[in-house]
Amino acid sequence: MFAVLDGFDMGVGIVHLIIARDDKERSLLIESIGPVWDGNEVWLIAGGGALFFAFPGAYASGFSGFYLPLMMVLWLLILRGIAIEFRNRITNAVWTPFWDVVFSGASALLALFFGIALGNVIRGVPLDANASFFLPLWTDFRIGPAPGILDWFTIILGLTSVAVLTMQGSLWAAMSTRGDLQVRAREFAAIAWIVAVLFTIAVILIVPLTLPHFLARYLTHPAGLILPLASFGALAGVKISSASRQDKSAFVYSSGYILAMLAAAAFGHYPNLLPAINGTQSGLTIYNASTTSYGLNIGLVWFVPGILLACGYFIFAYRQVFKANPDSIQTDART
């Protein structure tokens, strides 16, 4: 849900300086995500909270081992948020363009970092006997017993994330704007679609060949192949809908593509949470990293109604946005 919802407003940030030609158009793009962008980040908090109460071993290991990149992500989230809030506070020839660049740059780097984070999680880390690890930002950019956070594998997944969220953001812009801005959003979405297709093919070929546990999982349970196939079907839906200017359908298909790809990753990764790649330790799984049965039961009792309340809020918020502007969701961010 975070990748789908916060993904499109990160995508809007990525294309913010590309498809918009002047301050008015850039303001329209920000206003299109204004009522919902901060609420979309709730899903990141929900995911972290679920990890904390259900799998504290993985939470402790991951958050300590990935401390530096997590701090970088935190700063990017902060910069992106204040850029949206600050850009209109002062009317100045330098002030507004500066925050536009910060907004766009932070959005692109967040998309890249989240893709790299996924690559690190499914690739694995060098865990020691205490389930701790340390990763430098990079070493020799190769996968091995002592990799860095950045290697050729994680960079490919990071660039895939940027391409996909660029497509997602462009489709949202096409759906929520009108006129020349909408035309440019559609054209850029078509370019991003081509790049996303190429990266998707690369990822689906590279991942099982690089990660033995993925290949074994899909060979043992071939029914799971329906997930990557569904992602290609969703991409075809994006192309067909965009060609016929059905912007809402194209956005829904794009969201389905993201869900299918992440579901395919989760299916292939199961039951791993954080594999060990140094060969001397067993990795963290949903079994050895989970809390007690009592803790899981109590957590479930509290988590289910909480997440239902969050879903109810999102349904209400998005219905109000579309209800207020059925033809275009150009709502003023301050409201």
Secondary structure as UniProt FT lines:
FT   HELIX           2..19
FT   HELIX           23..33
FT   TURN            34..36
FT   HELIX           37..40
FT   HELIX           42..54
FT   HELIX           56..65
FT   HELIX           67..86
FT   TURN            87..89
FT   TURN            93..94
FT   HELIX           95..123
FT   TURN            129..130
FT   HELIX           152..176
FT   HELIX           180..210
FT   HELIX           212..220
FT   HELIX           222..225
FT   HELIX           226..243
FT   TURN            244..245
FT   HELIX           247..269
FT   TURN            270..271
FT   STRAND          272..274
FT   STRAND          284..285
FT   TURN            286..288
FT   HELIX           293..324
FT   TURN            333..334
//
